[in-house]
Amino acid sequence: MAFIWMLIVGLVVGLIARALMPGNQSMGLVLTTILGIVGALVGGFLGQALGFYPEGSQVGLLASVIGAIIVLFVYGLIAKKR
């Protein structure tokens, strides 16, 4: 059941990040879900590095969205070079 929640939260975080990021991001639901999951990992890593979250704690929605926006920005830079 935890895997299903991870997918649902990843999709929601990815959709929020895509809505907040200007420009056209042409990706499907699978890439949006992966974006949200990776964004949560990046947000958790940055939160721990900055001292906002203790090690092993859950990351909040805001940090997940910020991480997803960072990942989406980097993805846009890489996709633009092609």
Phi and psi restraints in degrees (range 20) as a CNS / XPLOR table:
assign (resid 1 and name C) (resid 2 and name N)
       (resid 2 and name CA) (resid 2 and name C) 1.0 -65.3 20.0 2
assign (resid 2 and name N) (resid 2 and name CA)
       (resid 2 and name C) (resid 3 and name N) 1.0 -33.2 20.0 2
assign (resid 2 and name C) (resid 3 and name N)
       (resid 3 and name CA) (resid 3 and name C) 1.0 -65.7 20.0 2
assign (resid 3 and name N) (resid 3 and name CA)
       (resid 3 and name C) (resid 4 and name N) 1.0 -39.4 20.0 2
assign (resid 3 and name C) (resid 4 and name N)
       (resid 4 and name CA) (resid 4 and name C) 1.0 -66.0 20.0 2
assign (resid 4 and name N) (resid 4 and name CA)
       (resid 4 and name C) (resid 5 and name N) 1.0 -41.1 20.0 2
assign (resid 4 and name C) (resid 5 and name N)
       (resid 5 and name CA) (resid 5 and name C) 1.0 -64.4 20.0 2
assign (resid 5 and name N) (resid 5 and name CA)
       (resid 5 and name C) (resid 6 and name N) 1.0 -37.6 20.0 2
assign (resid 5 and name C) (resid 6 and name N)
       (resid 6 and name CA) (resid 6 and name C) 1.0 -62.0 20.0 2
assign (resid 6 and name N) (resid 6 and name CA)
       (resid 6 and name C) (resid 7 and name N) 1.0 -41.6 20.0 2
assign (resid 6 and name C) (resid 7 and name N)
       (resid 7 and name CA) (resid 7 and name C) 1.0 -65.7 20.0 2
assign (resid 7 and name N) (resid 7 and name CA)
       (resid 7 and name C) (resid 8 and name N) 1.0 -41.8 20.0 2
assign (resid 7 and name C) (resid 8 and name N)
       (resid 8 and name CA) (resid 8 and name C) 1.0 -66.0 20.0 2
assign (resid 8 and name N) (resid 8 and name CA)
       (resid 8 and name C) (resid 9 and name N) 1.0 -46.5 20.0 2
assign (resid 8 and name C) (resid 9 and name N)
       (resid 9 and name CA) (resid 9 and name C) 1.0 -66.0 20.0 2
assign (resid 9 and name N) (resid 9 and name CA)
       (resid 9 and name C) (resid 10 and name N) 1.0 -39.0 20.0 2
assign (resid 9 and name C) (resid 10 and name N)
       (resid 10 and name CA) (resid 10 and name C) 1.0 -61.0 20.0 2
assign (resid 10 and name N) (resid 10 and name CA)
       (resid 10 and name C) (resid 11 and name N) 1.0 -40.9 20.0 2
assign (resid 10 and name C) (resid 11 and name N)
       (resid 11 and name CA) (resid 11 and name C) 1.0 -64.5 20.0 2
assign (resid 11 and name N) (resid 11 and name CA)
       (resid 11 and name C) (resid 12 and name N) 1.0 -44.3 20.0 2
assign (resid 11 and name C) (resid 12 and name N)
       (resid 12 and name CA) (resid 12 and name C) 1.0 -64.5 20.0 2
assign (resid 12 and name N) (resid 12 and name CA)
       (resid 12 and name C) (resid 13 and name N) 1.0 -45.7 20.0 2
assign (resid 12 and name C) (resid 13 and name N)
       (resid 13 and name CA) (resid 13 and name C) 1.0 -63.2 20.0 2
assign (resid 13 and name N) (resid 13 and name CA)
       (resid 13 and name C) (resid 14 and name N) 1.0 -42.6 20.0 2
assign (resid 13 and name C) (resid 14 and name N)
       (resid 14 and name CA) (resid 14 and name C) 1.0 -62.8 20.0 2
assign (resid 14 and name N) (resid 14 and name CA)
       (resid 14 and name C) (resid 15 and name N) 1.0 -40.5 20.0 2
assign (resid 14 and name C) (resid 15 and name N)
       (resid 15 and name CA) (resid 15 and name C) 1.0 -66.0 20.0 2
assign (resid 15 and name N) (resid 15 and name CA)
       (resid 15 and name C) (resid 16 and name N) 1.0 -40.8 20.0 2
assign (resid 15 and name C) (resid 16 and name N)
       (resid 16 and name CA) (resid 16 and name C) 1.0 -64.4 20.0 2
assign (resid 16 and name N) (resid 16 and name CA)
       (resid 16 and name C) (resid 17 and name N) 1.0 -43.8 20.0 2
assign (resid 16 and name C) (resid 17 and name N)
       (resid 17 and name CA) (resid 17 and name C) 1.0 -63.3 20.0 2
assign (resid 17 and name N) (resid 17 and name CA)
       (resid 17 and name C) (resid 18 and name N) 1.0 -41.4 20.0 2
assign (resid 17 and name C) (resid 18 and name N)
       (resid 18 and name CA) (resid 18 and name C) 1.0 -67.3 20.0 2
assign (resid 18 and name N) (resid 18 and name CA)
       (resid 18 and name C) (resid 19 and name N) 1.0 -32.5 20.0 2
assign (resid 18 and name C) (resid 19 and name N)
       (resid 19 and name CA) (resid 19 and name C) 1.0 -71.7 20.0 2
assign (resid 19 and name N) (resid 19 and name CA)
       (resid 19 and name C) (resid 20 and name N) 1.0 -34.4 20.0 2
assign (resid 19 and name C) (resid 20 and name N)
       (resid 20 and name CA) (resid 20 and name C) 1.0 -81.9 20.0 2
assign (resid 20 and name N) (resid 20 and name CA)
       (resid 20 and name C) (resid 21 and name N) 1.0 -26.8 20.0 2
assign (resid 20 and name C) (resid 21 and name N)
       (resid 21 and name CA) (resid 21 and name C) 1.0 -81.3 20.0 2
assign (resid 21 and name N) (resid 21 and name CA)
       (resid 21 and name C) (resid 22 and name N) 1.0 125.5 20.0 2
assign (resid 21 and name C) (resid 22 and name N)
       (resid 22 and name CA) (resid 22 and name C) 1.0 -70.1 20.0 2
assign (resid 22 and name N) (resid 22 and name CA)
       (resid 22 and name C) (resid 23 and name N) 1.0 154.0 20.0 2
assign (resid 22 and name C) (resid 23 and name N)
       (resid 23 and name CA) (resid 23 and name C) 1.0 102.0 20.0 2
assign (resid 23 and name N) (resid 23 and name CA)
       (resid 23 and name C) (resid 24 and name N) 1.0 179.0 20.0 2
assign (resid 23 and name C) (resid 24 and name N)
       (resid 24 and name CA) (resid 24 and name C) 1.0 -103.4 20.0 2
assign (resid 24 and name N) (resid 24 and name CA)
       (resid 24 and name C) (resid 25 and name N) 1.0 117.2 20.0 2
assign (resid 24 and name C) (resid 25 and name N)
       (resid 25 and name CA) (resid 25 and name C) 1.0 -108.4 20.0 2
assign (resid 25 and name N) (resid 25 and name CA)
       (resid 25 and name C) (resid 26 and name N) 1.0 104.1 20.0 2
assign (resid 25 and name C) (resid 26 and name N)
       (resid 26 and name CA) (resid 26 and name C) 1.0 -90.2 20.0 2
assign (resid 26 and name N) (resid 26 and name CA)
       (resid 26 and name C) (resid 27 and name N) 1.0 93.1 20.0 2
assign (resid 26 and name C) (resid 27 and name N)
       (resid 27 and name CA) (resid 27 and name C) 1.0 -145.6 20.0 2
assign (resid 27 and name N) (resid 27 and name CA)
       (resid 27 and name C) (resid 28 and name N) 1.0 150.9 20.0 2
assign (resid 27 and name C) (resid 28 and name N)
       (resid 28 and name CA) (resid 28 and name C) 1.0 -83.7 20.0 2
assign (resid 28 and name N) (resid 28 and name CA)
       (resid 28 and name C) (resid 29 and name N) 1.0 -171.3 20.0 2
assign (resid 28 and name C) (resid 29 and name N)
       (resid 29 and name CA) (resid 29 and name C) 1.0 -68.1 20.0 2
assign (resid 29 and name N) (resid 29 and name CA)
       (resid 29 and name C) (resid 30 and name N) 1.0 -33.9 20.0 2
assign (resid 29 and name C) (resid 30 and name N)
       (resid 30 and name CA) (resid 30 and name C) 1.0 -66.5 20.0 2
assign (resid 30 and name N) (resid 30 and name CA)
       (resid 30 and name C) (resid 31 and name N) 1.0 -47.4 20.0 2
assign (resid 30 and name C) (resid 31 and name N)
       (resid 31 and name CA) (resid 31 and name C) 1.0 -66.8 20.0 2
assign (resid 31 and name N) (resid 31 and name CA)
       (resid 31 and name C) (resid 32 and name N) 1.0 -33.2 20.0 2
assign (resid 31 and name C) (resid 32 and name N)
       (resid 32 and name CA) (resid 32 and name C) 1.0 -65.3 20.0 2
assign (resid 32 and name N) (resid 32 and name CA)
       (resid 32 and name C) (resid 33 and name N) 1.0 -40.6 20.0 2
assign (resid 32 and name C) (resid 33 and name N)
       (resid 33 and name CA) (resid 33 and name C) 1.0 -65.6 20.0 2
assign (resid 33 and name N) (resid 33 and name CA)
       (resid 33 and name C) (resid 34 and name N) 1.0 -43.8 20.0 2
assign (resid 33 and name C) (resid 34 and name N)
       (resid 34 and name CA) (resid 34 and name C) 1.0 -63.0 20.0 2
assign (resid 34 and name N) (resid 34 and name CA)
       (resid 34 and name C) (resid 35 and name N) 1.0 -39.5 20.0 2
assign (resid 34 and name C) (resid 35 and name N)
       (resid 35 and name CA) (resid 35 and name C) 1.0 -57.6 20.0 2
assign (resid 35 and name N) (resid 35 and name CA)
       (resid 35 and name C) (resid 36 and name N) 1.0 -45.6 20.0 2
assign (resid 35 and name C) (resid 36 and name N)
       (resid 36 and name CA) (resid 36 and name C) 1.0 -65.5 20.0 2
assign (resid 36 and name N) (resid 36 and name CA)
       (resid 36 and name C) (resid 37 and name N) 1.0 -40.8 20.0 2
assign (resid 36 and name C) (resid 37 and name N)
       (resid 37 and name CA) (resid 37 and name C) 1.0 -67.4 20.0 2
assign (resid 37 and name N) (resid 37 and name CA)
       (resid 37 and name C) (resid 38 and name N) 1.0 -46.4 20.0 2
assign (resid 37 and name C) (resid 38 and name N)
       (resid 38 and name CA) (resid 38 and name C) 1.0 -66.0 20.0 2
assign (resid 38 and name N) (resid 38 and name CA)
       (resid 38 and name C) (resid 39 and name N) 1.0 -36.2 20.0 2
assign (resid 38 and name C) (resid 39 and name N)
       (resid 39 and name CA) (resid 39 and name C) 1.0 -62.3 20.0 2
assign (resid 39 and name N) (resid 39 and name CA)
       (resid 39 and name C) (resid 40 and name N) 1.0 -38.3 20.0 2
assign (resid 39 and name C) (resid 40 and name N)
       (resid 40 and name CA) (resid 40 and name C) 1.0 -65.6 20.0 2
assign (resid 40 and name N) (resid 40 and name CA)
       (resid 40 and name C) (resid 41 and name N) 1.0 -38.0 20.0 2
assign (resid 40 and name C) (resid 41 and name N)
       (resid 41 and name CA) (resid 41 and name C) 1.0 -65.7 20.0 2
assign (resid 41 and name N) (resid 41 and name CA)
       (resid 41 and name C) (resid 42 and name N) 1.0 -43.6 20.0 2
assign (resid 41 and name C) (resid 42 and name N)
       (resid 42 and name CA) (resid 42 and name C) 1.0 -65.1 20.0 2
assign (resid 42 and name N) (resid 42 and name CA)
       (resid 42 and name C) (resid 43 and name N) 1.0 -43.5 20.0 2
assign (resid 42 and name C) (resid 43 and name N)
       (resid 43 and name CA) (resid 43 and name C) 1.0 -62.2 20.0 2
assign (resid 43 and name N) (resid 43 and name CA)
       (resid 43 and name C) (resid 44 and name N) 1.0 -38.7 20.0 2
assign (resid 43 and name C) (resid 44 and name N)
       (resid 44 and name CA) (resid 44 and name C) 1.0 -67.3 20.0 2
assign (resid 44 and name N) (resid 44 and name CA)
       (resid 44 and name C) (resid 45 and name N) 1.0 -40.8 20.0 2
assign (resid 44 and name C) (resid 45 and name N)
       (resid 45 and name CA) (resid 45 and name C) 1.0 -63.9 20.0 2
assign (resid 45 and name N) (resid 45 and name CA)
       (resid 45 and name C) (resid 46 and name N) 1.0 -45.5 20.0 2
assign (resid 45 and name C) (resid 46 and name N)
       (resid 46 and name CA) (resid 46 and name C) 1.0 -66.7 20.0 2
assign (resid 46 and name N) (resid 46 and name CA)
       (resid 46 and name C) (resid 47 and name N) 1.0 -38.8 20.0 2
assign (resid 46 and name C) (resid 47 and name N)
       (resid 47 and name CA) (resid 47 and name C) 1.0 -63.2 20.0 2
assign (resid 47 and name N) (resid 47 and name CA)
       (resid 47 and name C) (resid 48 and name N) 1.0 -39.4 20.0 2
assign (resid 47 and name C) (resid 48 and name N)
       (resid 48 and name CA) (resid 48 and name C) 1.0 -70.2 20.0 2
assign (resid 48 and name N) (resid 48 and name CA)
       (resid 48 and name C) (resid 49 and name N) 1.0 -38.1 20.0 2
assign (resid 48 and name C) (resid 49 and name N)
       (resid 49 and name CA) (resid 49 and name C) 1.0 -66.5 20.0 2
assign (resid 49 and name N) (resid 49 and name CA)
       (resid 49 and name C) (resid 50 and name N) 1.0 -33.7 20.0 2
assign (resid 49 and name C) (resid 50 and name N)
       (resid 50 and name CA) (resid 50 and name C) 1.0 -88.6 20.0 2
assign (resid 50 and name N) (resid 50 and name CA)
       (resid 50 and name C) (resid 51 and name N) 1.0 -4.9 20.0 2
assign (resid 50 and name C) (resid 51 and name N)
       (resid 51 and name CA) (resid 51 and name C) 1.0 86.8 20.0 2
assign (resid 51 and name N) (resid 51 and name CA)
       (resid 51 and name C) (resid 52 and name N) 1.0 13.9 20.0 2
assign (resid 51 and name C) (resid 52 and name N)
       (resid 52 and name CA) (resid 52 and name C) 1.0 -79.8 20.0 2
assign (resid 52 and name N) (resid 52 and name CA)
       (resid 52 and name C) (resid 53 and name N) 1.0 -32.0 20.0 2
assign (resid 52 and name C) (resid 53 and name N)
       (resid 53 and name CA) (resid 53 and name C) 1.0 -124.4 20.0 2
assign (resid 53 and name N) (resid 53 and name CA)
       (resid 53 and name C) (resid 54 and name N) 1.0 135.1 20.0 2
assign (resid 53 and name C) (resid 54 and name N)
       (resid 54 and name CA) (resid 54 and name C) 1.0 -72.3 20.0 2
assign (resid 54 and name N) (resid 54 and name CA)
       (resid 54 and name C) (resid 55 and name N) 1.0 160.4 20.0 2
assign (resid 54 and name C) (resid 55 and name N)
       (resid 55 and name CA) (resid 55 and name C) 1.0 -63.3 20.0 2
assign (resid 55 and name N) (resid 55 and name CA)
       (resid 55 and name C) (resid 56 and name N) 1.0 131.6 20.0 2
assign (resid 55 and name C) (resid 56 and name N)
       (resid 56 and name CA) (resid 56 and name C) 1.0 88.3 20.0 2
assign (resid 56 and name N) (resid 56 and name CA)
       (resid 56 and name C) (resid 57 and name N) 1.0 0.7 20.0 2
assign (resid 56 and name C) (resid 57 and name N)
       (resid 57 and name CA) (resid 57 and name C) 1.0 -87.4 20.0 2
assign (resid 57 and name N) (resid 57 and name CA)
       (resid 57 and name C) (resid 58 and name N) 1.0 161.9 20.0 2
assign (resid 57 and name C) (resid 58 and name N)
       (resid 58 and name CA) (resid 58 and name C) 1.0 -77.9 20.0 2
assign (resid 58 and name N) (resid 58 and name CA)
       (resid 58 and name C) (resid 59 and name N) 1.0 147.4 20.0 2
assign (resid 58 and name C) (resid 59 and name N)
       (resid 59 and name CA) (resid 59 and name C) 1.0 -91.5 20.0 2
assign (resid 59 and name N) (resid 59 and name CA)
       (resid 59 and name C) (resid 60 and name N) 1.0 142.3 20.0 2
assign (resid 59 and name C) (resid 60 and name N)
       (resid 60 and name CA) (resid 60 and name C) 1.0 -77.1 20.0 2
assign (resid 60 and name N) (resid 60 and name CA)
       (resid 60 and name C) (resid 61 and name N) 1.0 169.5 20.0 2
assign (resid 60 and name C) (resid 61 and name N)
       (resid 61 and name CA) (resid 61 and name C) 1.0 -64.2 20.0 2
assign (resid 61 and name N) (resid 61 and name CA)
       (resid 61 and name C) (resid 62 and name N) 1.0 -40.5 20.0 2
assign (resid 61 and name C) (resid 62 and name N)
       (resid 62 and name CA) (resid 62 and name C) 1.0 -62.5 20.0 2
assign (resid 62 and name N) (resid 62 and name CA)
       (resid 62 and name C) (resid 63 and name N) 1.0 -45.3 20.0 2
assign (resid 62 and name C) (resid 63 and name N)
       (resid 63 and name CA) (resid 63 and name C) 1.0 -65.6 20.0 2
assign (resid 63 and name N) (resid 63 and name CA)
       (resid 63 and name C) (resid 64 and name N) 1.0 -34.6 20.0 2
assign (resid 63 and name C) (resid 64 and name N)
       (resid 64 and name CA) (resid 64 and name C) 1.0 -66.0 20.0 2
assign (resid 64 and name N) (resid 64 and name CA)
       (resid 64 and name C) (resid 65 and name N) 1.0 -42.2 20.0 2
assign (resid 64 and name C) (resid 65 and name N)
       (resid 65 and name CA) (resid 65 and name C) 1.0 -67.4 20.0 2
assign (resid 65 and name N) (resid 65 and name CA)
       (resid 65 and name C) (resid 66 and name N) 1.0 -41.5 20.0 2
assign (resid 65 and name C) (resid 66 and name N)
       (resid 66 and name CA) (resid 66 and name C) 1.0 -62.0 20.0 2
assign (resid 66 and name N) (resid 66 and name CA)
       (resid 66 and name C) (resid 67 and name N) 1.0 -43.6 20.0 2
assign (resid 66 and name C) (resid 67 and name N)
       (resid 67 and name CA) (resid 67 and name C) 1.0 -62.2 20.0 2
assign (resid 67 and name N) (resid 67 and name CA)
       (resid 67 and name C) (resid 68 and name N) 1.0 -39.7 20.0 2
assign (resid 67 and name C) (resid 68 and name N)
       (resid 68 and name CA) (resid 68 and name C) 1.0 -67.7 20.0 2
assign (resid 68 and name N) (resid 68 and name CA)
       (resid 68 and name C) (resid 69 and name N) 1.0 -35.3 20.0 2
assign (resid 68 and name C) (resid 69 and name N)
       (resid 69 and name CA) (resid 69 and name C) 1.0 -66.6 20.0 2
assign (resid 69 and name N) (resid 69 and name CA)
       (resid 69 and name C) (resid 70 and name N) 1.0 -38.9 20.0 2
assign (resid 69 and name C) (resid 70 and name N)
       (resid 70 and name CA) (resid 70 and name C) 1.0 -63.2 20.0 2
assign (resid 70 and name N) (resid 70 and name CA)
       (resid 70 and name C) (resid 71 and name N) 1.0 -45.4 20.0 2
assign (resid 70 and name C) (resid 71 and name N)
       (resid 71 and name CA) (resid 71 and name C) 1.0 -63.9 20.0 2
assign (resid 71 and name N) (resid 71 and name CA)
       (resid 71 and name C) (resid 72 and name N) 1.0 -40.5 20.0 2
assign (resid 71 and name C) (resid 72 and name N)
       (resid 72 and name CA) (resid 72 and name C) 1.0 -64.9 20.0 2
assign (resid 72 and name N) (resid 72 and name CA)
       (resid 72 and name C) (resid 73 and name N) 1.0 -37.1 20.0 2
assign (resid 72 and name C) (resid 73 and name N)
       (resid 73 and name CA) (resid 73 and name C) 1.0 -64.1 20.0 2
assign (resid 73 and name N) (resid 73 and name CA)
       (resid 73 and name C) (resid 74 and name N) 1.0 -46.1 20.0 2
assign (resid 73 and name C) (resid 74 and name N)
       (resid 74 and name CA) (resid 74 and name C) 1.0 -65.4 20.0 2
assign (resid 74 and name N) (resid 74 and name CA)
       (resid 74 and name C) (resid 75 and name N) 1.0 -40.5 20.0 2
assign (resid 74 and name C) (resid 75 and name N)
       (resid 75 and name CA) (resid 75 and name C) 1.0 -60.5 20.0 2
assign (resid 75 and name N) (resid 75 and name CA)
       (resid 75 and name C) (resid 76 and name N) 1.0 -39.9 20.0 2
assign (resid 75 and name C) (resid 76 and name N)
       (resid 76 and name CA) (resid 76 and name C) 1.0 -64.8 20.0 2
assign (resid 76 and name N) (resid 76 and name CA)
       (resid 76 and name C) (resid 77 and name N) 1.0 -37.4 20.0 2
assign (resid 76 and name C) (resid 77 and name N)
       (resid 77 and name CA) (resid 77 and name C) 1.0 -67.2 20.0 2
assign (resid 77 and name N) (resid 77 and name CA)
       (resid 77 and name C) (resid 78 and name N) 1.0 -40.3 20.0 2
assign (resid 77 and name C) (resid 78 and name N)
       (resid 78 and name CA) (resid 78 and name C) 1.0 -71.6 20.0 2
assign (resid 78 and name N) (resid 78 and name CA)
       (resid 78 and name C) (resid 79 and name N) 1.0 -41.6 20.0 2
assign (resid 78 and name C) (resid 79 and name N)
       (resid 79 and name CA) (resid 79 and name C) 1.0 -69.6 20.0 2
assign (resid 79 and name N) (resid 79 and name CA)
       (resid 79 and name C) (resid 80 and name N) 1.0 -29.3 20.0 2
assign (resid 79 and name C) (resid 80 and name N)
       (resid 80 and name CA) (resid 80 and name C) 1.0 -68.9 20.0 2
assign (resid 80 and name N) (resid 80 and name CA)
       (resid 80 and name C) (resid 81 and name N) 1.0 -30.8 20.0 2
assign (resid 80 and name C) (resid 81 and name N)
       (resid 81 and name CA) (resid 81 and name C) 1.0 -71.3 20.0 2
assign (resid 81 and name N) (resid 81 and name CA)
       (resid 81 and name C) (resid 82 and name N) 1.0 -19.3 20.0 2
